[in-house]
Amino acid sequence: MNEYMDVNQRFWDEAVNLHARSKFYDLETFKKTKNSLLQVELKELGEVKGKSMLHLQCHFGMDTLSWAKMGAKVTGVDFSKKAIDFANNLAKEMKITSTFVHSNVYDLPNVLNEKFDIVYMSYGVLCWLDDLKKLSKVITHFLKPNGIFYIVESHPFLDMLEEENGRLVIRYPYFKDKPSKYVQDGTYATSERLENNVTYEWNHSISEIINSLIGCGMKMEFFHEFLFLEFKYNSLFHQREDRYWELVDPTVKIPLMFSIKAEKS
């Protein structure tokens, strides 16, 4: 795991500056609007004013700071020091009160001593973690009694698919025992090439995700699936007015994204 994490960390360290200047993140617009959040998480998580929030795998903090502008007391965590340094500088520039912590998720209980009303994760985070049972223990560790865990994430079914001759075909297994190695031409946010362009990613089934939370005593409030995504998966997708991406062919109805809200008993 340490070897995989080291490789992934080098990728994410290099990706910070590329993402910060990408059209995908559109940092200059964010500095004006102070909101990078999308409609699903805004609607489903609801009112956060006055609540403490722990944002795991926050990258360089745009979503974290967006929740802060909505009144949450935020703490963002990421295993890339470059991302955390960028987040701190961004918060200072925008004069937004926040805390950012450099740590991988699994080591966080040794680094941070606080309890939260909400633990939050979003978009493209679970594939970087090998052990969801351990993740769930970390989540429950940091939640106050009756605290809420919320995640919105790409659906694992998506990792089975590949574009072929203008259509989606099933190419890869749903259940995998080992991480997949990828050599990236760019990232989901930019076509700029990275020097550290190798990543290792894990695919987790929906049952594994849900059962890891139940196994830690979390009470499921809802599990939702969606016909759209937060990023352009391939050329078969087009962007909607609400900034989500959906398949051009409306007859193809497959799960592309999911969300979970659970409460600590």
Secondary structure, DSSP 8 states (H G I E B T S, - for coil): -HHHHHHHHHHHHHHHHHHHTSTTT-HHHHHHH-----HHHHHHH---TT-EEEEES-TTSHHHHHHHHTT-EEEEEES-HHHHHHHHHHHHHHT---EEEE--GGGGGGT----EEEEEEESS-GGG-S-HHHHHHHHHHHEEEEEEEEEEEE-GGGGGEEEETTEEEE-S-S--SS-EEEE-SS-SS-----SS-EEEE----HHHHHHHHHTTTEEEEEEEEESEESS--STTEEE-TTS-EEESSTT-----EEEEEEEE-
